[in-house]
């Protein structure tokens, strides 16, 4: 199957015909909104151990920022530090999640991260440590470190201060963004460059716009494959060392709706490679994740498998 044979939905929803997926995701979003209106809140401090690390830290970090606190809970100094982190987690509710691990009962985590002194705080994002807090930091030092971290990851995190509408006021009906309309018109006309430009204009104005992110990710799929012969890719797959062929094959699988097959292919590449090749497959897989809404059921499964492959 070639990209020319692929029937693209008007909104380019993840570059795959996701009508059923979209309906399921919208239903899930309504259920979650109802739960929030009912007063339910997600815990911002999570306790993990060696057995739950992959789920609570690695998998969770694929979709949000995790601050991993390694501590000894019986130590008084560590308790004071944990209270400070609890305070900061409450202030930043929704922007990042604090996960606490007692290294006395879960030594494998500290060994894997080569931690020499505790308490220690790591920022984990998309399965990788991206920053380490300075020693046993003061509140001012932690706030400065967090501010720099938030700035570096701003495009990936929800903006601060977002909350539900007050009282019983109904949220206004969302209006179609002019850039989304322009992008869809460009896609219908076969002008992929024009569609990319429209989505990028919207993201420059609204960096967290989900439709624009999905659209750009989907366009990336099409542009990467539009001049590629699927038969040639199939022949190249006979060479296990041809990582590029594996990436392209996963792209074609996504375009044809074989989402789980594409994810499984790249997880397998991550599992059997190392170094630069492994990282290339991991980054490509994360890019394919971006073509689907965050709550898509296939993503949860793929994130678990990726976490297992990485650790």
N, C-alpha and C positions, 0 to 999 in steps of 0.2 A: 504494500500500500504506500502511495506517495502522498506528500502534503497536498498536491493538487486534487487528490481524490477525497480529501477530508472535508466533511461538511462542517463549516465553522458556524457556531451560534452567533447571533447578531451582537451580543455583548462580549463575545470571546471569553466566556466565563471559564477561565483557567485553560483555554485552548482545547477543552474536551467537552463533549456533549454531556453536561452535568445537570440536566433538568431534574432528574429524580434526586440526585445528590443535593441540589439547591433547595428543593422542597423540604427534604429531611433536615437540612441545616437551619432553615427558617423556622421549622417547627421546634427544633431544639432551642433556638434563640428565644422563642416566645416562652418556652418552659422556664428557661433560666431567668428571663426578665420577670416572670411571675414570682419565681422564688425570691428574687431580690426585693420586689415590692412587698412580699410577705415578711420581710425583716431578716431573711437569712444572710449571713456574711461568711466569707471564706476565711479560715484561720490563716494568719500571716506568719505564724511561727510553727514550723513542722519539725518533729523529732525523727531522725533517720538513724539507721544502723547499717552494718555491713550487708545485711540481707535486702534492705530496701533502698540502698544508695542509688542503684540504677534507675529505679522508678521515681523516687522522690527528688533526686538531684539531676541526673543526666537526662532522663526523659523529660522532666519538667522544664529543664533549661533549653530544650529545643524550641519552646514556644514563649519563654519568658526569662527574665533575668533572675538568677538564684544567688543569694549570698549564703555561702556555706561557712558556718561557724564551727570550728573544731575546738573543743573545750574539755575540761574535766569538771563535771558539774558539782563535785563535792568541795572544790577549792573556793575559798571565800573571794579571792581576787577575780577568779573566773566568773563567779556569780554576779559581781558588780558589773563586769563587762557585758554579761548576757542581758542584764537589765537595761543597760544603755542601748544595746542592739534592739531589744524589744521596743524601746521608746522610738527609735528611728524607724523600725519596721511599721509601727502604727502610724507614724507621720507620713510614710510613703506607701500606704496601703494601695494595692493595685499596680504599683510601678515595679516592685520586686518582691520576692518571697524569701524569708529567712528560714534556712534549714539548719538545725542544730544537731551535732554529732558528738557524743561523749567518746573520746578516743580510748578511754580505759576499757570500755565494753565493746568498742568497735575499732580495733587497732589496724585492720586492713586498709581502711580509708586513709588514715594518716601515713601509713607506709607507702601507699600508691602515690600520694602527693608529696612524699619525702618531707613531711613536716617535722621540724626539729623542736619547735617551741609552741606551746599553746597558752592562752587562747590565740587562735589565728583565724582570719576571715579571708575567704577566696570569693571572687566574683566568677560565676560559672555561666557561660552563655553559649548556646548551640553545642553543648557537649564538651566545651573546652574551658579551662581556666583562662580568664582574660585579664585579671588584675588581682593583686594581693594587698590587703590593708597594711599600713606600716606598723609592725610590731603590736604592742598593746597601746593602741592609739587613744589619745584623749578625745573627748566629745568634739572639740573643735577640729582636731585632725581628721576624725572620722567623717565629719560633715564636709570638710574640704575634699577628702578623697571621694566621697559619694557624689559631690557636685561635679567633679571631673569625670567620674564614671558615667553619670547620667548624661553629661554633655557628649561624651564619646559615643554613647549608644542611643542618643535621642531619637534617631529616625526609626528605631526598632521598638521603642517603649511607648506606652500610652502617655499622653500629656498629663502634667500634674493638675490636681484640682477638679478632674472630671467627676461628676456625680449625677445621680438620678434627679429628674425634675421634682421640685418641691410640691407638697400637697397632692391634690388629686388632679392637677392640670394634665391634660393629655398632651403628649409630645406631638408637635406639628408633623404633618405628612412630609416626608423627604422629597425635595425637588431634584429633578435630574440635573446633574452638573453639565454646563455647556460643553466642557472638554470631553465628558463621556459621550455625549451625543456626537461631537465632532469625531471622536475616535471610532465610534461604530459606523459612521458614514464613510470614514476613510477605509475601514476594513471592507465594507460592502463594495467600495470602488476598487479594492485591491491595492490601496496605497498604504502599505505597512509603515513606511517612514512617517507619513502624516499621522497615523494612529499613535505611533510611539511618541511623536512630538506633542500630541494632545494629552496623552497620559502624563508625560513629564511636566507639562505646564501645570496640570492639576496637582501633581505631587510637590511641585515647587511651592504651591500655595497651601496645600493640605498634605503634609508628609505622611500622614497615617491613613489616607483614603484607601479603603480596602479594594474597591472596584478598580482603581487605577493600578494598584499593586498586582492584582490578579491579571488584569489586562496586559500589563507589561511582561509579566512572567509568561503568559500564554503566547504573546508575540515573540518572545525569545525562543520558545519552542519551534515556532513556525519558521523563523528566520534561520535558525541553526540547521534546519532540515530541508529547506525549500530547494536547494541546489544539490542535494545528496541523493544518490541512487540507493534505494533500500536493498536491492539485490547485491550491490557491492558491499554494503554493511554486513549483510548476511554471510557473504563469503569471508569477510575479514574476521568474523567471530570465531572462525576455526583456530585463530591464533590467540591463545589466552593472554599473551603479553600486549595485545592491541587494546589499550584502555580506551582510546578514542572511539573505537568501534562499539565498545560496551556502552559508552555514554550516548552515542547516536542511537543505538538500538533501544535504549531506555526512552529517549525522546520520541522515537517512532511509536513505541508502545503506549506512551502517554497520549499521543495524538490519535491513536486508534481506540482509546478508551480502556486499554489494559493497564490500569493504574497499579494494581497490586504486583503485576508481573514486572513493571518498570522499577518499582521500589525494591522488590526482591532481588532483581538483577544487580542493582547498585549496592545494596547491603552485602551481597555476596562478594562483590569486588572489594569493598572496604574490608571485609573479613579476611580475604586472602592476600592483600597487598600491604605495603608499609611505606613510610616516608612520604615523598611527594605524590606518588601515585595514589596512595590511600587518601591523602588530604584532598586531592583533586576529585576523586569519586565522592567523598563526603560532601564537599562544597556543591558539587553538581546535584547530588541528591537533595540537599537543602534547597537548592534552586527549584527543583521539581515540586518540593513541598509548597513553595510559594504559589504554584498554579492552582491550589485547592484552598477552599475556606478552612480556617484554622480548626474547625470542629469536625471536619470530614472524618468518618470512621476509619478510612484507610490510613489516615495520617497517624492515628494513635497506634495502630499495629506496626506501622513502619518505624515510628520513633522508638518503640520498644525494641524492635529488631536491631536498629542502628545502635542504640545504647548497649545492647548485648555485644554487638560486633566491636564497638570501641573499647569496652571495658571487659 
